[in-house]
């Protein structure tokens, strides 16, 4: 289940911007004046999905959990770079690593409530009136 929830945010993040040139950012820069009627709903759809994903991540992890998740993902990346599994030659490599880290953070945030239920057996209920 985590793999499914990891692929969704990774697709969202990497289709929004990636250095290869095939992303929403590059498409918008190339086609903005002519194709704005097509770009506008696509950009609004991306914005809605980002707001939902970020809100779910914040509500499930809160600030301490976000910090710990970033520290954990960062330490895994550090070990992977230090051992030579992930090459880090220039700034483009660092940018790609940061995009993957952001996707991982969103994935952990999206599945944390389910993981918490499986680990502790307690259901996490947030304020339903907000």
Legacy VTK file of the C-alpha trace (Angstrom):
# vtk DataFile Version 3.0
C-alpha trace
ASCII
DATASET POLYDATA
POINTS 130 float
0.000 0.000 0.000
2.873 2.367 0.754
4.301 1.785 -2.714
1.028 2.896 -4.281
0.925 5.971 -2.095
4.560 6.676 -2.920
4.069 6.518 -6.688
1.179 9.008 -6.614
3.055 11.866 -4.911
6.210 11.103 -6.910
4.209 11.398 -10.116
2.676 14.649 -8.872
6.008 16.194 -7.905
8.008 15.004 -10.896
5.310 15.883 -13.411
5.106 19.386 -11.987
8.827 20.053 -12.446
11.819 17.975 -13.412
15.104 18.944 -15.053
14.512 16.741 -18.118
12.145 19.281 -19.661
8.971 17.181 -19.750
6.926 18.760 -16.999
4.034 21.108 -16.344
6.504 23.925 -15.671
8.175 23.563 -19.053
4.869 23.091 -20.865
3.486 26.258 -19.270
6.555 28.293 -20.187
6.409 27.108 -23.796
2.666 27.367 -24.422
1.303 30.016 -22.062
0.074 32.777 -24.333
-1.470 30.521 -26.965
-2.888 27.613 -24.931
-3.982 29.329 -21.751
-7.504 27.867 -22.019
-6.036 24.380 -21.828
-3.379 25.217 -19.252
-5.682 26.943 -16.782
-7.759 23.892 -15.727
-4.664 21.680 -15.664
-2.814 24.125 -13.395
-5.873 24.501 -11.159
-6.148 20.707 -10.932
-2.512 20.470 -9.892
-3.052 23.247 -7.346
-6.052 21.457 -5.844
-4.163 18.161 -5.559
-1.153 19.916 -3.987
-3.328 21.720 -1.434
-5.068 18.462 -0.512
-1.811 16.492 -0.266
-0.066 19.180 1.780
-3.054 19.575 4.082
-3.301 15.815 4.648
0.447 15.654 5.289
0.347 18.523 7.765
-2.725 17.222 9.599
-1.348 13.708 9.942
2.290 14.475 10.797
2.202 18.003 12.252
5.418 20.004 12.506
7.439 17.559 14.652
6.507 14.627 12.421
7.368 16.571 9.287
10.746 17.455 10.788
11.441 13.862 11.786
10.358 12.577 8.379
12.632 15.045 6.602
15.488 14.045 8.922
14.894 10.335 8.248
14.642 10.741 4.481
17.667 13.038 4.541
19.727 10.519 6.480
18.794 7.739 4.034
19.794 9.995 1.123
23.031 10.902 2.934
23.946 7.221 3.313
23.022 6.511 -0.329
25.171 9.404 -1.591
28.059 8.609 0.756
28.123 4.945 -0.265
28.001 5.837 -3.962
24.565 4.374 -4.693
23.243 7.791 -5.725
25.591 10.046 -7.695
25.843 13.662 -6.602
27.950 15.478 -9.170
26.298 18.867 -9.579
23.259 20.938 -8.651
20.945 19.099 -11.042
21.518 15.870 -9.139
20.769 17.641 -5.870
17.568 19.072 -7.374
16.370 15.635 -8.414
17.190 14.239 -4.967
15.197 17.058 -3.321
12.224 16.379 -5.612
12.283 12.707 -4.601
12.577 13.697 -0.944
9.518 15.968 -1.255
7.567 13.150 -2.909
8.619 10.824 -0.096
7.477 13.340 2.511
4.066 13.613 0.845
3.823 9.816 0.638
4.575 9.379 4.345
2.072 12.092 5.179
-0.617 10.467 3.060
-0.232 7.037 4.629
0.706 7.928 8.213
-2.819 7.552 9.622
-3.092 4.026 8.196
0.384 3.120 9.468
-0.418 4.535 12.913
-3.583 2.420 13.040
-1.658 -0.731 12.104
1.163 -0.047 14.593
-0.896 0.978 17.631
-4.436 -0.166 16.920
-5.695 3.332 17.723
-7.752 5.296 15.263
-6.562 8.861 14.746
-9.540 11.218 14.649
-8.910 14.874 13.974
-11.210 17.764 14.769
-14.245 17.090 12.594
-15.714 20.605 12.920
-12.721 22.331 11.317
LINES 1 131
130 0 1 2 3 4 5 6 7 8 9 10 11 12 13 14 15 16 17 18 19 20 21 22 23 24 25 26 27 28 29 30 31 32 33 34 35 36 37 38 39 40 41 42 43 44 45 46 47 48 49 50 51 52 53 54 55 56 57 58 59 60 61 62 63 64 65 66 67 68 69 70 71 72 73 74 75 76 77 78 79 80 81 82 83 84 85 86 87 88 89 90 91 92 93 94 95 96 97 98 99 100 101 102 103 104 105 106 107 108 109 110 111 112 113 114 115 116 117 118 119 120 121 122 123 124 125 126 127 128 129
